[in-house]
């Protein structure tokens, strides 16, 4: 039950909320799948991970290669 919130820096320089939710039973959160084509315009992701027991972490990553 870890909360994950993702923001994306778009190629035009703007910052957008991308997706949030909780990890599944395996501890995974699929922040990439959306029903839009916005992923092609993402330059970088910022991922906030919040866990009551372990605290918070912010991780930055590039979008996956196409």
C-alpha positions as a LaTeX table, in Angstrom:
\begin{tabular}{lrrr}
\hline
Residue & $x$ (\AA) & $y$ (\AA) & $z$ (\AA) \\
\hline
Unk1 & 0.00 & 0.00 & 0.00 \\
Unk2 & 2.48 & 2.58 & $-1.24$ \\
Unk3 & 1.17 & 5.75 & $-2.86$ \\
Unk4 & 2.82 & 6.85 & $-6.12$ \\
Unk5 & 2.32 & 10.18 & $-7.91$ \\
Unk6 & 3.97 & 11.04 & $-11.22$ \\
Unk7 & 4.58 & 14.31 & $-12.98$ \\
Unk8 & 6.00 & 14.76 & $-16.47$ \\
Unk9 & 8.20 & 17.46 & $-17.91$ \\
Unk10 & 7.00 & 17.84 & $-21.45$ \\
Unk11 & 9.25 & 18.65 & $-24.43$ \\
Unk12 & 7.76 & 22.18 & $-24.55$ \\
Unk13 & 9.03 & 22.79 & $-20.97$ \\
Unk14 & 5.67 & 22.56 & $-19.21$ \\
Unk15 & 5.12 & 20.35 & $-16.15$ \\
Unk16 & 1.98 & 18.18 & $-16.03$ \\
Unk17 & 0.45 & 15.82 & $-13.53$ \\
Unk18 & 0.63 & 12.42 & $-15.23$ \\
Unk19 & $-0.82$ & 9.66 & $-13.03$ \\
Unk20 & $-1.21$ & 8.59 & $-9.41$ \\
Unk21 & $-2.41$ & 5.60 & $-7.44$ \\
Unk22 & $-1.33$ & 2.80 & $-5.16$ \\
Unk23 & 0.99 & $-0.10$ & $-5.80$ \\
Unk24 & $-0.54$ & $-3.49$ & $-6.48$ \\
Unk25 & $-0.12$ & $-6.58$ & $-4.31$ \\
Unk26 & 3.33 & $-7.15$ & $-5.89$ \\
Unk27 & 4.44 & $-3.62$ & $-4.97$ \\
Unk28 & 4.30 & $-2.36$ & $-8.56$ \\
Unk29 & 2.68 & 0.72 & $-10.07$ \\
Unk30 & 2.30 & 1.15 & $-13.84$ \\
Unk31 & 2.75 & 4.89 & $-14.31$ \\
Unk32 & 3.18 & 4.66 & $-18.09$ \\
Unk33 & $-0.14$ & 3.26 & $-19.29$ \\
Unk34 & $-2.72$ & 5.91 & $-20.08$ \\
Unk35 & $-5.41$ & 6.05 & $-22.72$ \\
Unk36 & $-3.77$ & 9.08 & $-24.35$ \\
Unk37 & $-0.80$ & 9.64 & $-26.61$ \\
Unk38 & 0.90 & 12.12 & $-24.23$ \\
Unk39 & 3.80 & 9.74 & $-23.58$ \\
Unk40 & 5.48 & 10.70 & $-26.86$ \\
Unk41 & 5.77 & 14.32 & $-25.64$ \\
Unk42 & 7.37 & 13.47 & $-22.26$ \\
Unk43 & 10.99 & 14.49 & $-21.72$ \\
Unk44 & 11.37 & 13.29 & $-18.11$ \\
Unk45 & 9.29 & 11.89 & $-15.25$ \\
Unk46 & 9.38 & 12.83 & $-11.56$ \\
Unk47 & 7.98 & 10.04 & $-9.39$ \\
Unk48 & 6.96 & 10.63 & $-5.78$ \\
Unk49 & 6.79 & 7.45 & $-3.69$ \\
Unk50 & 5.13 & 7.68 & $-0.27$ \\
Unk51 & 5.08 & 4.84 & 2.23 \\
Unk52 & 3.86 & 5.15 & 5.80 \\
Unk53 & 6.57 & 2.86 & 7.16 \\
Unk54 & 9.55 & 3.80 & 4.95 \\
Unk55 & 8.93 & 7.50 & 4.25 \\
Unk56 & 9.12 & 9.34 & 0.94 \\
Unk57 & 11.38 & 9.27 & $-2.11$ \\
Unk58 & 11.46 & 11.29 & $-5.32$ \\
Unk59 & 12.99 & 9.64 & $-8.37$ \\
Unk60 & 13.53 & 11.20 & $-11.80$ \\
Unk61 & 13.71 & 9.07 & $-14.92$ \\
Unk62 & 13.55 & 9.37 & $-18.69$ \\
Unk63 & 10.58 & 7.83 & $-20.51$ \\
Unk64 & 11.17 & 4.37 & $-21.99$ \\
Unk65 & 12.69 & 4.09 & $-25.45$ \\
Unk66 & 10.14 & 3.57 & $-28.21$ \\
\hline
\end{tabular}
